Amino acid sequence: MSLLAEAPELTDHAHGRKLAQDLIDRICLSADIADALFSVLSVHGGIEARLRLLTRALVRVFSAPGQDIEIRIDVDTDPWKHHAEIILQITHELVSNAVRHGLRGYMTGTIAIMLQRGRHDAVRLIVSDNGRGFAARAEPGEGLRIVQDLVARNGGTLTLPEPGRPARMQVYLPPGRRRHEI
């Protein structure tokens, strides 16, 4: 990469080489996240392939060193394009929150994503983790506010667990709505 060519002192020492490699890895993971969300480069396959690429990259970006987080994805069918884009955006926020908050401090954990098509192309998305449980907060954080906004703009509902209960967020998106930008 040209970054390393312009700063050869980075690679003169083991710490500098590791730092440079970490930077390169983060740039590549950012490209994977953008590709999964927006098909910027070329994700082959349907929603399941995009969910796998997205969640793998998010776990690598947000997990602690040595932390082992398993991702389980159960998709019963590909939703139509409108729902797919919204689902990917919502999943991005919920998985990021699960890694950064729900599984923080745990050396192992599991995040489960279930996507089901209902009647008339309605969609149900469930994202859960086996971490510390849903925290009681006076106000939701930025990620959860983004999810609430996306769901509301698309006529859906978001069901959150009671504070202290296992984190299991459920999103229902009705059929036939036009996409609204964030």
N, C-alpha and C positions, 0 to 999 in steps of 0.2 A: 504494500500500500504506500501511497505517496506520503502519508503522515510519517511513516517510519523513515523514509528516504530524507525527509526534511528535518528530522530530529534523530540523527543516528545515535546521539548520547543516550536515548531511551533504551536502546538495545545493547549498550555497553555493559550493563549490570543485570543480574538475574531479576532483581526487583523491577527494573525498567522494562525488561522483556515481558515479565508477567503483566505489568500494568498495560503495556501496549497490546498484548494479546487479549486481555480483559476488555479493552476498549473496542478492539475489532469484533470480539464476540458480541458485545452489546449492540454494536451497529448492525450486525447480521441478525440478531434477535429482533431488533426494531424493524428491520425489513420484513422478517417473517410475520410480525404482528400486523404491519400495514398490509401485507399481501393477504393474510387471512381475513382481515376486516374489509378490505376494499378491492381485492383481486388486482392489486397494483402490478404484480409481476406475472404470476400464472399459477394459481393453485388448481391442480387437477382434481376432479372429483366434486362431489356435492357438499352439502352442509357438514356432513360428518368429517370429511377431510379438512375442511376449513376450521372446524372446531378443534380438531386434534392439533393442527399446526398452531393455532392461536393459543391454546391452553399450554402446550409444551413450552412455547416461547415465554409466556407469562410466568410460568413456574420457574423457569431458568432465570428470568430477570429479577423476580421478587423473592425467591427462596433464599434462606440463609446458607452459608457454606456447609456442606455435609448433610443438609436437610433432604430427606427423601419423600417426595410427595407423589403419590399415585393418582392418576387421572382415570376415571371410569366414564365412558361416554356411551349412552344408549339412545340411539336415534331410530325411531320406527319408520320414518319416511322423510324425504326432502320437502320442506315447506316451499311455497312459491317465493319468488325472488324478494318481494316486499318484506315478508316475514323473515327471510334469511338474513337480510342486512340488519334488521332491528335485533334479532336474536344474537347475532355476533357482537353487536355493540353492547347489549345487556350482559352477555356472557363475559365479555372483556372486563367490565366493571365488577361483576360478582366474583369471578375467579381471582382477580387482583385483590379484592377485599379478603377473600378466603385465605390467600397465601399471606398477605401482609398483616392481617388482624386475627382471623380465626385460628390459623395454624402457627402463628408466631410463638416461638419458644418450644415447639414440638419438633423432635428430630424426624418423626415419620408422621404421615397423615394421608388422608384420601379426600379427594374432591370428586363428587359424582355429578354428572350432568345428564339429565333425561329430557328428551325432546319428543313430544307426541303431537300428532295431528288429531284434532277433534272433528266434530261435525262441521260441514260446510267450510272446511279449510281453516278453522280456528286452530290455534297453536297453544300448547302448554309447555313451558320450560321450567324445570326444577333444577336448582343448583344447591348442593348441600356439601358440608364438610364435617369431619369428625373431630374438629378442634375444640376450642374452649367454650363454644356456644355463642349465642347472639347477645351482644352487650347492650345494656340499658343506657341510652343516651337521650339527652333532652332534644337534641337536633340530629338528624342523620348527617353523615359525613358527605363529602363531595361526590364520591362514587355512587352512593345510594341515592343521592339527590338526582344524579344523572339518570339512573335507572327509573326512578319515580317519574321523571319528566318524560322519558321515552315511552314508558308504559301509558301515561296519561294522554300524551299527544296522539297515541294510536288507539285510544278507546279501550285499553286493557285494564287489568287489575294486577296488583302486586300484593302478595300475601307474605308477611314477615312472621317469624316465630316470636313467641313471647320472650322477653329478656331472660337470660339464663338457660334457655332451652337450646338444643342443638340447632346449628345454623342450617335452615332449610328455607330457601326463598323460592316462591312459586309465582310465575308470571303467566297470565292468560292474555292472549291477544285474539280479539275477535276477527272473523273473516271480513274481507272486502274493504278495509280502510286504505286510503292512499298514504304513502310515506310522507312524513313530516321530518324536516331536518332539525337537528338539535340547535 
